[in-house]
Amino acid sequence: MLSHKCLLLCHGSRLPLLKGTFSTSSKACKSYKLVVVGGGAGGCATAAKFSSKLGKGNVAVIEPADVHYYQPMWTLVGGGMKTLENSGRPMSQVLPKKADWIKQRVVTFDPHNNKVMTEDGSEINYEFLVVALGLQLNYGQIKGLPEAFETPGVCSNYSPLYVTKTLEALNNFKEGNALFSFPNAPIKCPGAPQKIMYISDHYFRKHGKRDKANIIYFTSLPVIFAAKKYADALWEVVKERDITVNLRHNLIEVKPDTREAMFQNLDDPDNIKTLPYEMLHVAPPMSSPDPLRQCTLLTNETGFLDVNKNTLQHVTFPNVFGLGDCTSVPIPKTAAAVAGQFGIMHRNLSLVMAGSSPKHEYDGYTSCPLVTGYSTCIMAEFDMDFNPLETFPINQAKERRTMFHLKKDMMPSVYWYGMLKGLWEGPKNMRKVMHLGMSK
Ligand SMILES: Cc1cc2nc3c(=O)[nH]c(=O)nc-3n(C[C@H](O)[C@H](O)[C@H](O)COP(=O)(O)OP(=O)(O)OC[C@H]3O[C@@H](n4cnc5c(N)ncnc54)[C@H](O)[C@@H]3O)c2cc1C
């Protein structure tokens, strides 16, 4: 049925029904049982699971990037504990061999006709669609960026283009303000803007520069961290380390010529603070990617893929599912959350493919390893109501060396060899064992 439609659209006449690829002089037209848009954390796991289940020729991943990055490592790259190369692998190596990789950017969604269009003008038809597009970085929404990244001291762990500038800024720091920003928008890993601040504090102490540095955190949020248990612990950390925290302040402009940054008080918008900086770490405003935002049939009022927060099925189109940062699920956006969502999403999608209804429900599990220096970490794990949902039967709000090694040395392998192969669905089972069956 879909293939017929595809052939009609692309060739203008009905040709024999064949699965796979057709191309006219410039445009290709393809049909798949399942199309996965985005080959990042969620997309890669989904493609691995379903291509092994449905077999070759039935699953396609649309993904334009040559390199797949394990983004959680960028906090450590910024601090000089890993290199950018450590965090990336060729996309061709991580995408499953049984799925067709369409190396294109999706530009248009057409959910009424079960198809997406790519940058080269091709139409890709699907029976089922999984959207895992991640987030778009909007540095340009801050005046003076991205140009200021060309100048010393301005850095950002959020992009492979700028993450190596963080260590450079730390090395070159002499004296003055080290400023760290959190934008006025939902972002991935909301702990990351302050993790690099604690690493910087530790770096300055190790190199005898701490008494020359004013470390100041500007966050648009009214809290230091969403889950109270860990927020309380972080307030202790900032107090002990002599770090200044300004809540409800948003970075609006960077002036590289005078090396100044401007922050707006969100509760008193005429009140703008201008501060000189020696180092400025920027967490940019983010949004769901433009092609998704532009398809209002698929998105909610804030531009995110509108899914049922428990089943991860689209609220209007039952053959569309989503997972990860681009969805409307109201939890902090992390790879840990993607793992938890993946377990639920693939089961529900399998049910729908078999003609049933989704019955599995996501509990909102997310985790943020709050690295607080070169050897310690607070392992925040919580649910959709921001209540702790901890794996280990110890107080995880305490800074611990074990949790640091879990984050630095173990999680990358879990990601490359478990998650991307569709084998890791988060620590739920481990948590049950650790708590002798007495945890959710
Ligand atoms: C600095 C930093 C630190 C972090 N730390 C942690 C941490 O400690 N723990 C943790 O759990 N998480 C952490 N994260 C968050 C984690 O990396 C993300 O939440 C996770 O990668 C989201 O997965 P995703 O599949 O939704 O999106 P992504 O993994 O970002 O993948 C999205 C994919 O979609 C592709 N794409 C984009 N536009 C298009 C298009 N138009 N057409 C086709 N494909 C497209 C992209 O190329 C990309 O490959 C961190 C992130 C950063 C940046």
PDBQT file of the ligand as one rigid body, heavy atoms in Angstrom, charges set to zero:
ROOT
HETATM    1  C1  LIG A 501      27.784  18.360  27.774  1.00  0.00    +0.000 C 
HETATM    2  C2  LIG A 501      26.768  17.265  27.900  1.00  0.00    +0.000 A 
HETATM    3  C3  LIG A 501      26.791  16.453  29.023  1.00  0.00    +0.000 A 
HETATM    4  C4  LIG A 501      25.853  15.444  29.167  1.00  0.00    +0.000 A 
HETATM    5  N1  LIG A 501      25.938  14.625  30.265  1.00  0.00    +0.000 NA
HETATM    6  C5  LIG A 501      25.065  13.609  30.402  1.00  0.00    +0.000 A 
HETATM    7  C6  LIG A 501      25.210  12.676  31.488  1.00  0.00    +0.000 A 
HETATM    8  O1  LIG A 501      26.121  12.778  32.292  1.00  0.00    +0.000 OA
HETATM    9  N2  LIG A 501      24.306  11.684  31.587  1.00  0.00    +0.000 N 
HETATM   10  C7  LIG A 501      23.294  11.514  30.688  1.00  0.00    +0.000 A 
HETATM   11  O2  LIG A 501      22.521  10.577  30.818  1.00  0.00    +0.000 OA
HETATM   12  N3  LIG A 501      23.131  12.392  29.644  1.00  0.00    +0.000 NA
HETATM   13  C8  LIG A 501      23.997  13.409  29.479  1.00  0.00    +0.000 A 
HETATM   14  N4  LIG A 501      23.886  14.267  28.394  1.00  0.00    +0.000 N 
HETATM   15  C9  LIG A 501      22.646  14.241  27.566  1.00  0.00    +0.000 C 
HETATM   16  C10 LIG A 501      22.615  13.153  26.502  1.00  0.00    +0.000 C 
HETATM   17  O3  LIG A 501      23.760  13.221  25.695  1.00  0.00    +0.000 OA
HETATM   18  C11 LIG A 501      21.367  13.341  25.658  1.00  0.00    +0.000 C 
HETATM   19  O4  LIG A 501      20.250  13.453  26.517  1.00  0.00    +0.000 OA
HETATM   20  C12 LIG A 501      21.153  12.169  24.716  1.00  0.00    +0.000 C 
HETATM   21  O5  LIG A 501      22.213  12.094  23.794  1.00  0.00    +0.000 OA
HETATM   22  C13 LIG A 501      19.815  12.313  23.995  1.00  0.00    +0.000 C 
HETATM   23  O6  LIG A 501      19.651  11.304  23.056  1.00  0.00    +0.000 OA
HETATM   24  P1  LIG A 501      18.714  11.553  21.771  1.00  0.00    +0.000 P 
HETATM   25  O7  LIG A 501      18.720  10.283  20.998  1.00  0.00    +0.000 OA
HETATM   26  O8  LIG A 501      17.429  12.130  22.202  1.00  0.00    +0.000 OA
HETATM   27  O9  LIG A 501      19.465  12.710  20.967  1.00  0.00    +0.000 OA
HETATM   28  P2  LIG A 501      20.935  12.712  20.377  1.00  0.00    +0.000 P 
HETATM   29  O10 LIG A 501      21.755  11.645  20.995  1.00  0.00    +0.000 OA
HETATM   30  O11 LIG A 501      21.410  14.112  20.477  1.00  0.00    +0.000 OA
HETATM   31  O12 LIG A 501      20.717  12.309  18.855  1.00  0.00    +0.000 OA
HETATM   32  C14 LIG A 501      19.960  13.086  17.948  1.00  0.00    +0.000 C 
HETATM   33  C15 LIG A 501      20.399  12.697  16.538  1.00  0.00    +0.000 C 
HETATM   34  O13 LIG A 501      19.500  13.286  15.591  1.00  0.00    +0.000 OA
HETATM   35  C16 LIG A 501      20.268  13.723  14.476  1.00  0.00    +0.000 C 
HETATM   36  N5  LIG A 501      19.523  14.752  13.770  1.00  0.00    +0.000 N 
HETATM   37  C17 LIG A 501      19.355  16.053  14.117  1.00  0.00    +0.000 A 
HETATM   38  N6  LIG A 501      18.601  16.697  13.198  1.00  0.00    +0.000 NA
HETATM   39  C18 LIG A 501      18.282  15.766  12.254  1.00  0.00    +0.000 A 
HETATM   40  C19 LIG A 501      17.498  15.820  11.079  1.00  0.00    +0.000 A 
HETATM   41  N7  LIG A 501      16.908  16.942  10.660  1.00  0.00    +0.000 N 
HETATM   42  N8  LIG A 501      17.358  14.680  10.351  1.00  0.00    +0.000 NA
HETATM   43  C20 LIG A 501      17.929  13.517  10.767  1.00  0.00    +0.000 A 
HETATM   44  N9  LIG A 501      18.676  13.424  11.890  1.00  0.00    +0.000 NA
HETATM   45  C21 LIG A 501      18.861  14.541  12.621  1.00  0.00    +0.000 A 
HETATM   46  C22 LIG A 501      21.564  14.237  15.094  1.00  0.00    +0.000 C 
HETATM   47  O14 LIG A 501      22.610  14.280  14.133  1.00  0.00    +0.000 OA
HETATM   48  C23 LIG A 501      21.798  13.216  16.197  1.00  0.00    +0.000 C 
HETATM   49  O15 LIG A 501      22.608  12.154  15.772  1.00  0.00    +0.000 OA
HETATM   50  C24 LIG A 501      24.846  15.247  28.191  1.00  0.00    +0.000 A 
HETATM   51  C25 LIG A 501      24.840  16.054  27.048  1.00  0.00    +0.000 A 
HETATM   52  C26 LIG A 501      25.803  17.042  26.895  1.00  0.00    +0.000 A 
HETATM   53  C27 LIG A 501      25.806  17.877  25.641  1.00  0.00    +0.000 C 
ENDROOT
TORSDOF 0
